[in-house]
Amino acid sequence: MKRIGLISDTHGFLDESVFKHFAQCDEVWHAGDFGNIDLVEALQKFRPLRGVYGNIDGQEIRSVFPEVNIFNCEGVKVMMKHIGGYPPKYNPETKKQIIAEQPLHFNSGHSHILKIIYDDKQQCLHMNPGAAGNQGWHKVKTIVRFTIDGSNIKDCEVVELGSPSLTKKQ
């Protein structure tokens, strides 16, 4: 059994409360748009980190993380991609990858919109944790915690971190 902390779209700002909210997590997964390598290193020091680069991430982050990350956690095949869409409105490339890879869990970011949707057609749970940074049009910063127990994905919790503050250092 593994407890996962899912975050995305930090855009160079990491709310310190993330460490408190992810304290009971075994791993942190970041669905792209880290923003800078210091943020990556802070998360790596905290917990094992899996992720993908996002469209704002430069070469330093792209050299660490792939565009698409496919891996197994417990009994669940996971696919992560920053710009992927959501059921049933995946972007065409992502839809092909989901059909070919048949993950049970698909994580994306980019939209800054929190969405947790089960795709009956692909038999895949999609999660987008929204945005945890200060950049963007979202009104509330969000992250997600959940548990993978064998092949079960359960105990999903959405955590609100408050409103973005553009006065904080980014």
Secondary structure, 3 states (H helix, E strand, C coil): CEEEEEECCCCCCCCCHHHHHCCCCCEEEECCCCCCHHHHHHHHHHCCEEECCCCCCCHHHHCCCCCEEEEEECCEEEEEECCCEECCEECHHHHHHHHHHCCCEEECCCCCCEEEEEECCCCEEEEEECCCCCCCCCCCEEEEEEEEECCEEEEEEEEEEECCCCCCCC
